[in-house]
Amino acid sequence: MDAATDLPRLLARAAQERPDAAALVEPASGRRTTWRQLDDEVGAVAQGFARLGLVAGHRVLICVGNRAEFVTSYLGALRARLVAVPVNPRSATGELVRMVADSGARLVIADSVTATSARAAVAGLQDALEGADDELRASTPVPRIAVVAAPALPGEIRYADLATPSQDDPRPAPAAVDPEALAVLLYTSGTSGRPRGAMLSQRSLVCNVEQVAAIEPPFITGEDVVLGVLPLFHVYGLNAVLGQVLRQGARLVLVDEFDPERVLDVIVDEQVTVLPVAPAVFAHWAKVDGLGERLRGVRLVLSGSAPLSPDLVAAFTARTGHPVHQGYGLTEAAPVVTSTLGGSDGGTPAVGPQLKPGSVGRPVPGVELRLADETGARPHNGDPGEIQLRGANLFSGYWPDGAGGPGLDGWYGTGDVGLLDADGDLFLVDRLKELVIVSGFNVYPSEVEEVVVEVDGVAEAAVIGVPDEESGEAVAAYVVPEPGTSLAPAELAAEVREHCASRLARFKQPVAVHVVDRLPHTVTGKVAKGRLRDTARRRTQGLLE
């Protein structure tokens, strides 16, 4: 199969080769879209963007859930050589205002769920610009709003009109493709500070799709039915899942919200064969009756976006017979870096019981990976180090000036800490930015978290660093009790301190243990430690008890 130069060409190829095969299925609405229909609508949307006066390089912010209109708006923007800016549909209004303003979006696409927030964000931007100077007002566009599956207010655009082809003014998209042209702007969650827009080019998107397609055995084939429950605004759902579906001409079953029972019904009804999910899904399914029978037709289970507990994997595999293949990736790599399905060395991948507990696999073909210590040298004696990457899939830096991208030698420091074993398999240790330095000694939060969850009555734990006058930083633990535990919060905190004292060096022991009802999580299941640090900061300032 010849490599395509951009994602819309992958769509065009699938439409030519499998015109009447189903491309998208939406169980909630009953809609089924063939590859020919999808290609036609994407072309119509691209034409609609041109009618609005959008030209190559203009940004289109997409605030839509997992539905067909997300796919057509995204691919329509790329076909029209615009820049797609997918954002979390559940973003707060203030977050939307910042992303709309920062990206300079000319158009915001919203659905019936997000239209109110989108309108408030655009109004908020207008209010902010009223007091701004002339130069800022002139350089900051106020976007129009296009509404999907909801009434449009005066001045807004109906998506149905946007997607209606015009015979009078076809305005075909230019044929030439600049592989380095900016295609997608994705705001990363980050570990501190405000999110930054990672700039993904046509080259980076397609390269990572081809890198994953080269894995043996295949991640996705043209005969697969793929569950699309991962949010499409996130790079994992956007390029690792949707990108592969486009590349292989597979079928994507779109599910907008995860409900443990409902999703299992969809898997059975739609005969899903490939199951890419976030780590939190396995905990939700832990107590579901008949899980193995309901997943009987699945051939491949994939987990990404955050480390997955080996115990949880073992329990899932024991109940279902399905090994869980994991990978490591990040927005800046578009996103897949490693996979337990196979590696760049061309060796036989580990499958079934041969999977190494805790491993996220080996680099995918075309991606180089190395570890570096604080001086940039290779770590000694198998010590952990920062994960650094090089490959054509890497991003072009952060919006708007490309700062923070790969160096002149092509290497990019991820800020993640990992270990490589003798076979070249990667094990994630922690985030470099989450490292806690106590009196000059490094403390990896994951190490402390693993000890804390050993305590009976602890369901989940997260560890962060907090300021300390004597040691610079100290360790603080946030603990969620197991449902039904008989221990009072103070008793559970005491149990945690006692257990840590027996298992950890003094400088690694938590100086504070906070028992909370729940931990904040991102949409992909990661603990949002930035929020915990903000809580700790306010507590230090006396704003919290």
N, C-alpha and C positions, 0 to 999 in steps of 0.2 A: 504494500500500500504506500503510495507516494505521500510524503509529508506535506501538509498544508501550511500556508504562511500565516493564517489567522483562523480564529474560531468560526466566523461565518462561512468560510470555505469548507470547514468540516461539516457544517450543517448542509451546505449545498450538495456536497458529495453524498451524504446520507440520504438526502431527498432524491437524488438521482438513482442511487443503488437500491433503496428500499422505500419507494414513494408511498405505498399503501400500508406499510407496517406502522403500528402505533409507536409514537415517539413519547408522548406525555399522556398520563392518565391521572385524573383527579377523582378519587373515590367519593369525596365529600359532595361534589356536584354532579358526578357521572360523566363529566366531559372526557372525551378521548380525542387526541389530536394526532394525525398521521404526520410522517416526515414531510410529505408534500405540503400539507396544510400549514405546518410550522414554518417551513421555508417561505411560503407565500405571505404569511402574516408578518414575519420578520422583515421581508422586503417592503411590505406596506407601511410598517412602523418607521423604517428608515426613511421612506419617502415622506411620511408625515412629519418627521423631524426637520427635513429639508424645507417643507412648506412653512414651518414655523420660523424659518430663517436661521436655524442652527447650522453651523459650519464646522469643519474638521477642527478638533481640539476643544470645542465647547463641552462643558461638563453637564451631565444629566444625572441628578440624584434620584435613586430608586428606593423608595420607602414602601415596599410591598412584601407581603408574606409569600410563602411557598405556593405559588399558583402559576398558571401558564403565562399570565401577563408579565410576571417577573422575567421569565425566560425570553419572551418576545421583546420586551423593552430593553433588556440587557444586550441581546444579540442584535437587535435593531440599532442600538447605539453604536455597537462595534462595526456593523456593516456601513453605517453612515460616517464612520471615522470620527465619531464623538468619543468622549471619555465617560465611561459608566462609573457612577459612584454609589454602589450598593451600601445601604446603611441598615442598622437594626430597626425593624418596625416598632420595637418597644422603647426606642430612645426617648428620653425626656425632652420636653420642648427646648430647654436650654441647650441640651446637647445637639439637637437638630439645628438650632440657630447657629451654633459654632461651626458645624460641618457645612451648612449651606454657605455661610459667609466665607469660611476658609477655602472651600473648593471653588467659590465663584460660580456656582451652578446657575445655569440659565433656565432650567426646567426642573421641577420636582414632580415625580410620579408617585401618587399615593392611592391606596385602596380604601374601601369603606371603613376599615379599622383605623387607618392612619391619617385619614383626610383631616380630621380635627387638629391633630398635632402638627401636620404639615402647614395648615393655614395659620396656626398660632406661631409657628417658627418664622414663616414669611412675614407675618405682621410684626413679630419681634425684631426682625432684621430691619424692617422699614422704620420702626420707632428708633432703633439705635442709630440709623443713618441720619435721622432728622437733626441730631445734634452734632453730626460729624462735619469735618471741613470739606470744602468743595472737591479736593483731590480724592479723598476717600470715597465720597459719594459717586464721583465719576468712575472710579475703578471697581466699585462693588455693585454688580448687577442685582436687581431684585427679581427673583425667578417667577415665572408663571407656574401654575399648578395644573397637572393633568390628573383626572380622577378615574379610577378603575372601579366598575361595578357600584357606582354611587352617583347621586345627582350632582351635577356641576353647578357651582355658584356663578353669578355673573363675572365674566372675565376669565373664568377657568375653561379648561379644555376637557372634553369627554374622550376617554381612551378610545372608545368605539369610533369616534371621528378621526382620531389620530391614526388608527389602524385601517381606515378605509382607503383603498387604493384610488389614486387619481389617474384618469386616462388623459387629462389635459396637460398635466405637468409632471411627467414621470421622474425627472431628475435622477437618473441612475447614479448610484454611488461610484466614486472613482475606482478604477480597476487596480491601480498601483498601490502597493502596500509597503509602508516603511516599517520594517520589523522593530525598529527602536522607538516608534511612535507610542506615546502614552495611550494605553487602552483602558485601564482600570485604576481607580484610586480607592484604596481600602484603608479605612481608619482602624488602626490596631488598638487593642485594648490597653496594651502597655502595662508596666508594673508601677509606674509613678508618673505624675504629671498628666497633662492632657493628651488624649490620643493624637497620633500623627498619621498623616496620609501616606501610606506606602504606594509608590508609583510602580505599577506593573505594566510592562510594555507588551505589544503583540508577541514579541520574541519570547519573553519570559513565560507567558501563558502557554503558548503552543509547545515550547521546549519541554515544560514539565509534563504536559499531556503526553508527549512522545516518550519521555523518559519512563513514565509509569506504564505506558503501553508496551514497553520493551521488557517488562518483568515477566518471567516465566515461573510458575504457571500464570496465565493472565489474570489481572485484577478484575476486568470486565470484558465480556465478549459480546458479539452482536446478537447472541441468543439469550442474553440475560435480561431479567426483569429486576430493576434496581430500586430499592427503597429510597425515596427522596424526603426523609424526615429531617435531615440535617439542614439548618437554615442556609438558604441560598445566598444570603448577604455575607456569609462567612466564607473565607477562602477555601475551607475544606469542602463544603457543599458546592461552592461555585466552580472550582477548577478540578479538584480531585474527583468529584462525583459527576457534576454536569459536564465537565470537560471530557471525561472518559466516555460518558454516554454519547456525546456528539461524535467523538473519535471512532467509536465502535458501532454506532447505529443501534444501540440498545434501547430498552424501554425504561422510562423513569416514572415511578409512581409517586406523585407529589402529595405530601401530608404536611399540613400547615402547623399543627401542634402535636406534641407527643403526649399520648395517653396510653399507658401500658397495655390495657386490654384492647382498645380500639386499634392500635397499631398492629397487634398480633392478628386481629381479624382481617385487616388489610393485607397482611403478609400471606395469609391463607387464601383469601378471596382472589387476590391478584397473582397468586403463584410466584411470589417474589423469590428470586434465587440468590441475590447479592444484598447483604445487609450491612451498609456502612452506618455506624452509630457512634454517639458520644459515650464516654465512659459511664456517665450517670445511668444510662439505660440498663446496664447489667444489674445494678442495685435495685432498680424498679422491678425487674423481672425475677428477682431472687426468690420471691414467694408465690409466683404465679403457678397455678396447678396446670399440669399437662403441657409444660413449656416445650419439652422435646418433641411431642407429637405435632404441636402447632408450627414448629420450625423444621419439620421433616423435609420440606421441599427446598430448603435453603442449601446452597452449595458452599457459600463463603461468608464468613462473618468478619467484619473489619472494625477496628476501633482506632480513633486518632484524636488529636487536639489536646490531650492531656494524658499523663501516665495512668495506667490501670493496675489496680491491686492484683498481684499474682494469686492471692487467695480467692478473689472474686472470679478471676479467669478460670481457675481450677474447678470451682464449684459450678460455674456455667457449663464448662466442658463435660463435667461428670453427669450433669442432668440432661444435656442435649446431644452429646457426642460431637459437638462442633468445636474445634480449636478456634481461638480468637487471634486473628492476625493483627498485629499492631504496627504502627509506623510513627515516625517523628517528622514533624514539619513545622513551618511557620509562614506567616503571611509573606514575608520578604523572600521566600523561596518558591512561592506560587503553587502549592505549598510543600509538596512531598519531598523529603530528604532521604529517609530510610524506610525499609519495609521488611517484615519477617517473611514475606512471600518469596523474596529472592534478592540477590545483591549484584553489585557491579562486577564481581569477580567471575561471574558466569558459573559459579558452583551450584550444586543441587541445593535448593532452599530447604530449610527445616520445616517440616510439616507435622501435624498431629502431635503425638507425645514428645517429639524431638524439639519442639519449640522451647527455648530457654526462658524460664520464668523471669519476668522483669525486663527482657530484652525488647528493644524496638527495631531490631534487625540491622541490616547493612545498607549502605548507600545505594540508591537506585542508579541504574546505568546513566552515566553522564554527569554525576555529582561527585565531587571530591570532598572528603571530610578529614579533618585533622584536629588534634587537641593541642592547646597551648596553655602554659602556666602564666603567672603574673608578669613574667619578663618576655613572654612571647615564644619561649623555648618549649620543646616537647617535654611533657611531664616525666618525671623519673619513676621507675619501678611500678608502672601501672597506676600512678596517682591520677585523680580526676583533673580535668582541665576544661577550659572554655572550648566549646564546639565552634570550629570555624569551617566555612564552606566556600567552595568555588564551583561555578557551573553556569551554563547559559540560561538557566531558569531563574537566576537571582534578579531582584528588583533593581530599579534605577536610582534608588535613594528616596528620600522623603520629600513630599510636596512642600513648597513649590520649586525649590532650587536644587533638588537632588542631593542635599546634604545627608551624611550618614550612610551612604551606600557602600558597595564594595570598594576596596582600595585599588590603587593603580595596578597591583599584581592580581586583581580579581578575587582576592580572599575577603570574606565578610565574617566578622565576629558576631555570633548570635546572642551572646549574653547568657546562653544556657551552659550548664556544667555537665559533663558526661564522663563515662569510663568506656574504654574499648578493651574487650578481652582478646585472647590469643587468636581467636577466629575472625576478629574484625567486627564482632557484633557490638552494637552501641547500647549502653545502659545510661539512662538519664539520672542525674544526681540532684540537680537543683538549678534555680535561676541565679546567675551571677549577681544580678541586681538585688536579689533577696538574701544574699549572703549576710550573716550577722557577724560582726567582728567584735569580740569581747576581749578587751585587754590585749589586742593584737592577735588573738587566736581566731581562726575561721570556724564558724558554726553553720553547717548546712541545715536549714529548717527541716528538710525531709527526714534527716537522721533523727531529730528530736520527735517529729510527728510519728514516726514508726514506733518509737518507744511509748509514746503517750497512748496510742490506740491499743496497746497491749493490755491496758488496764480494763478490768471488767467494769462494764457500765459506760464505757466511752464508745460512742458511735462514730464520731468524726473529730478530727483535730486539725488546727492550723497554727503555725508558729511564725512569728514575725520578730524583728528587732525593735527595741524601744530605747530611747535615750537613757543613759545612766551616767551620773556625775563622776563616778569612780572608774568605771570600765569603758566609758565611751558609749557602748551599747550593751544591752542585756536581752535575754530571751524572754518572750512572753508567749503563752499558749492560750488559744481559744478552743474550748472543748464543748461538744454537743453530746448530751447524755443519751444513752439508749432509751427508747420508749419503755416505760414500765419499770425502770430501775428504782430500787428502794432507797438509794443514796440521795441525801439532800445535796444541793449544790456545794455547800461548804465541805461536806464529807467527801464528795467526788474530787474536789480540788485537792484535798489533803491526800487522797489516795494517789493522785497523779504526781504530786510532789514527792511522796515517799517512794513510788516506783522509779521515778526519774533519778532520785538520789542513789538508788541501787544499781542503775544501769548506765548512767552517764557521768562523765567528768563534771566537776563542779561548775566550770565555766559554761557548760552546755545546758545546765539545769534551768528550767523556767523560774524567773524571779516572781512571776505573776501568772496565775491560772484563772482565766475567766470562763465560767460556765454559762453558755448561751443557748437559746432555743434553737438557733440555726446559724449557719455560716453563709455569708453572701457568695453567690456563684455567678460566673459569667454564663452566657447562653450555651457555651460548649462544655460546661461542667467543671471548669477550673475554679478554685477558690479565689475570689476577688480580694487579694491581700492588700491592694491599694486602699480599699474601704476599711479594712481592719486597721491599717496604719493611720488612716484619718481618724478613726475612733480613738486609737491610742493617743494621738496628738491632742484631740479635744479633751481627753481625760487628763493628760499632763497639764493642760492649760486651765483645769478646773471647771471646764464646761460640762463635764459628765461626772457623775458620782463614781 
